Amino acid sequence: MSKLIGSERVLVEGELRPAVLRVEGDRIAQVWWGTSDPDRIAAAGDDMLGAPAAPAPSTWRLGDRMLLPGTVDTHVHVAPGAGAGGAGFASAASAAAHAGVTTIVDLPWRSAEPTTTVEALRVKQSAARSASAQLSCDVSFWGAAVPGNVDDLEPLHEAGVVGFTCLVAGSGDPGLPTLAPDELLAALDRLVRFDGLLAAPAEDATVGTLLDAVRETGARTHLLHVSSAKVLDLLAEAKEEGLPVTAETCYHHLVPAAGEAGGGNATSTCCPPLRDRGDQDALWDGLREGILESVVGTAGATARTGGSGLPGFVTLAAAAHSRGVAVPEVSRWTSATTVTLVGLDRGDRPKGTITEGAAADLFVYDPDAGAVTDTLLGGRLVASSTAR
């Protein structure tokens, strides 16, 4: 179904500007700058860059509400037991869509079927497919690197995982035991063969071990949920060396300071735990300076806590505004960089951008109301608080 969507503030090429989009099927077919009036585009007909000669079947006039690329959350834990059925995926996808998230990437931790083999991946893929009619966002998967599965890594990559997570410190998950230093090196050596990506928790005691392994192998590595200033210092040094390392932090490490977050049980689910104001300020500096590339973790956290109030894009954007950081930068941290990390910026339908030919994965943000009002997945309205 064709749609014309006009807004005074569409994020195009890193700037908020008046624009009208024409969505055809699951893609953005055309983008016109300089006007937010869909009627003007429709009336122009073929005289205006091939615009439709008649109004599209569906026309949205957003006024000052912002139209942004859908968020891609690469750090989601779908509920335990989801491997046996699609309920966990449907729940996580619903939470995601209402927060403006249009793609989630499931991590293997706390899962009934850790994705350590192709067979385990197929179980999760099947569970997601069984819930496909209920899914309000796209789903991708991380694989896992554990002792003894080095020969499974390339087959998992070929089967569609976006990368591999591992643990190099003590784990409470018996399905994902710790990699010893020699096993870590073996996994990274194998990943280099097919340009695979490793993602590992940024624990203070293990970052040095990880970075030493990257120095030795040259494997692409991503640090998960950075929460402390100590890790930032090590990461900054690694980037100055030119190591192929990226890193993320989580929404809940940027918005509430320790002792200030509401919701009670929401903070108790955070691992690593919330830090103090000094660490929080350091994380914001790390994002502004490019030491950290992305902010993740809202969809899975919201699903695990039953919507208990852990922050997402809306609260992050408000906190960013108070620190002088504009929405385009927040969108970059939550969409463009996460898309690039897991390779969803490639192909014939790239995500994370508003441009002709890109996926019509979009959300409408009303900063005055402090709300995500509408989310589109492949041009289909999947979440809305707006009467149409």
Order of alpha helices (4+ residues) and beta strands (2+ residues): beta-beta-beta-alpha-beta-beta-beta-alpha-beta-alpha-beta-beta-alpha-beta-alpha-beta-alpha-beta-alpha-beta-alpha-alpha-alpha-beta-alpha-alpha-alpha-alpha-beta-beta-beta
